[in-house]
Amino acid sequence: MLPAVPKPVVRRISERYIAGEELEDALRVVRRVNAEGKSATIDVLGEEITNPDEARAIDAAYREAFEAIERERLDSNVSVKLTALGLGLGYELCRENLVEVVEHAAARGNFVRIDMEDSSTTDDNLRLYRELRATGHENVGIVLQARLKRTIVDVHALAELRPNVRLCKGIYLEPPEIAFRDFEAIRGNFVQALEALWDEGCYVGVATHDEWLVEQALRGAEARELGREQYEFQMLLGVRPALGDKLIREGHRLRIYTPFGRHWYAYSLRRLQENPKIAGYVAADTLGRLLPGRNGSR
């Protein structure tokens, strides 16, 4: 029924979680989060591309973002979804666009995160990451999802590269043969994967809004005597800001995922459809903002 929801309603719900349609919207948000002592990750929305020209336009948008980040001396890197760079149209097209983005970032001392999508893209994501590292590109990282049962195997397979990893629960609803469905099982796999990454000496962006997982990460970092420069927390724009502010006050690094683009509507619908629980979360969060004292709104 989501497509029947009026577009203005979807926009109203999503505006807190998406910076806007233009790069300047994202830059405005990054300036604000930097002023709050937080880093950022800019994501250009656009997985709905249908031809090579659109993929190249996304490529160009990322290059423009890097130039703006450098010009304004902002604390932000970028995150790219490979389908936005043309993965669905061809592996080589996507690789060509990705290399351009990574090299453009390297020339400006910046970093590119290859984001994860649904499981149909996981092998290609990891393959492209390995290829980039093999050709000397060090300014690139990957994302692993605790929801997928393969993740621990992937951690050990990547260990020799000491990857810079964003570890998240994962939003995509996958078949039970390849993914955990139980809430506690996903949590457990998250902790196991985090410990395995740290045991392998990896830098991890602990991407979660789950307070229990945040506490487990803090305990794990303390037990390993990790310095604050050896890990970071990551959160979505507009989600659990009170928890993020608490981490900042305690001296931890926090990075805010900041998406923007004209594909905001398709992105919003897809995120809700991929995991209907988000709709309930958004509703509860919206209610929390209307009722003082609820859901960390104070």
ABEGO torsion letter per residue (X at the ends): XAAABBAAAAAAAAAAABAEABAAAAAAAAAAAAAAGBBBBBBBBGAABABAAAAAAAAAAAAAAAAAAAAAGBBBBBBBBAAAAGAAAEAAAAAAAAAAAAAAAAAAGBBBBBBBBBAAAAAAAAAAAAAAAAAGBAABBBBBBAABAAAAAAAAAAAAAGBBBBBBAEABBBBAAABBABAAAAAAAAAAAAAAAAAAGBBBBBBBABAAAAAAAAAAAAAAGBBAAABBBBBBBGBGAAAAAAAAAAGBBBBBBBBBEAAAAAAAAAAAAABAAAAAAAAAAAAAAABBGBGGAX
